[in-house]
Amino acid sequence: MQTIVTFKKIDPSSALKSYVQKKLDKFDKILDSPAEAYVVLSVEKIRHIAEITLTCDKLKIHAKENSESMYSSIDALMDKVKSQIKKNKEKIKRHMSGNKQSIKNESGPLDFPEGFSDNPAADQIIIETIDYKPMDIEDAVIELNSGKQSFFVFNNARTQQLNVLYKHNNGKLGLIQPRG
């Protein structure tokens, strides 16, 4: 890892610089690609401040810690950076292996009533899966107006039920919601 350590209002110390380098070298095992770290060590009155900006591929982490000792500030800073890296890796892993029902239908073929598949109209049905999210009716109106489709499916945040907002031919909006 390429590391640049800057000292502000503190005498440059090779011991502090090597301590930071030793701590940052542990992150090379966690990170997927080479990274650059810009570390600023400074003192303001009795506060010892350690600040880092770490960039690696698409990941950019900025953290700042202070305490009464520079070494404890560095330790706390490295713990914070480590947790941010792990959080980012978990987020990516969760995104990559997430439930992608909108891309592939895992439920298998639909069960139609007997004799339905013999009907020529069944060949004209296109089955699409959608993701819907909880929101207010006002937010759904904004989504409907911003899109190109004539309807918008959403989970009503107030009633926790599935609703459909659609455009009438006369320009007005309609809302379909279940009874109860």
SVG drawing of the C-alpha trace seen along z (x, -y; Angstrom):
<svg xmlns="http://www.w3.org/2000/svg" viewBox="-63 -24 75 54">
<polyline fill="none" stroke="black" stroke-width="0.4" points="0.0,0.0 1.3,-3.4 1.2,-5.6 1.9,-9.3 2.1,-10.5 1.9,-14.2 2.6,-15.8 0.9,-19.1 2.0,-21.0 4.0,-18.0 7.6,-17.0 8.0,-14.3 8.7,-11.0 9.9,-7.9 8.5,-5.8 5.0,-7.2 5.4,-6.8 6.5,-3.2 3.7,-2.5 1.1,-3.8 2.7,-1.9 2.7,1.3 -1.0,0.9 -1.9,0.1 0.0,3.1 -2.6,5.3 -5.3,3.9 -3.5,5.1 -4.8,8.6 -8.4,7.3 -8.4,5.1 -8.8,6.6 -6.5,4.1 -3.6,1.8 -4.6,-1.2 -3.3,-4.7 -3.5,-6.1 -3.0,-9.7 -2.6,-10.0 -2.5,-13.4 -1.2,-13.4 -1.7,-16.6 -1.9,-18.1 -4.3,-20.8 -3.8,-21.7 -4.1,-18.4 -5.9,-16.5 -3.9,-14.2 -5.7,-13.9 -5.2,-11.1 -7.0,-11.5 -6.9,-9.2 -8.2,-9.2 -7.9,-5.7 -8.7,-5.1 -8.8,-1.7 -10.5,-1.1 -14.1,-2.3 -13.7,-2.5 -13.0,-5.8 -12.8,-6.0 -12.3,-9.0 -12.0,-8.8 -10.8,-10.9 -10.1,-10.1 -8.7,-12.0 -7.6,-11.2 -5.0,-12.2 -2.3,-9.9 -1.3,-9.8 -0.8,-6.0 -4.4,-5.5 -5.7,-7.9 -4.0,-5.8 -5.4,-2.5 -8.9,-3.9 -8.6,-5.3 -7.4,-1.9 -10.3,-0.1 -12.8,-2.6 -11.2,-2.1 -11.3,1.7 -15.0,1.7 -15.7,-0.6 -13.8,1.8 -15.7,4.8 -19.0,3.0 -18.3,2.1 -17.2,5.7 -20.4,7.1 -22.5,4.6 -20.9,5.7 -21.2,9.4 -24.9,8.9 -25.5,7.0 -23.8,9.6 -25.6,12.6 -28.9,10.8 -32.3,12.0 -32.7,11.1 -36.3,12.0 -36.6,9.1 -34.0,10.7 -35.0,14.4 -38.2,16.0 -37.3,18.6 -40.8,19.6 -40.9,21.8 -43.7,22.1 -47.1,20.7 -50.0,23.1 -52.8,22.3 -56.2,24.0 -56.8,27.1 -57.4,26.5 -56.0,23.0 -52.8,23.8 -54.9,25.1 -56.4,21.6 -54.7,19.5 -55.0,16.4 -52.5,18.0 -49.8,17.7 -50.3,14.0 -49.7,13.5 -46.3,12.1 -45.3,12.6 -43.2,10.0 -42.0,9.8 -41.5,6.4 -40.0,5.1 -42.2,2.8 -41.2,0.7 -43.1,-0.9 -44.0,-4.6 -46.7,-7.2 -49.3,-7.9 -47.7,-11.3 -44.3,-9.6 -46.0,-7.1 -47.6,-9.9 -44.1,-11.5 -42.7,-8.1 -45.6,-7.6 -45.2,-11.0 -41.5,-10.6 -41.8,-7.2 -43.0,-6.2 -45.5,-3.6 -49.2,-4.2 -49.2,-2.5 -47.1,-2.2 -47.2,0.7 -46.1,-0.1 -46.6,1.0 -48.6,-1.7 -46.5,-2.7 -49.6,-3.7 -51.7,-0.6 -48.9,1.9 -50.9,3.2 -50.1,3.5 -51.6,0.6 -51.6,-0.2 -51.6,-3.9 -52.6,-4.3 -53.4,-7.1 -56.9,-7.4 -57.6,-8.2 -59.0,-11.6 -55.7,-12.5 -56.7,-11.9 -55.0,-9.3 -56.7,-6.2 -55.7,-4.2 -56.5,-0.5 -56.3,0.8 -57.6,4.0 -60.7,3.8 -60.4,4.1"/>
</svg>
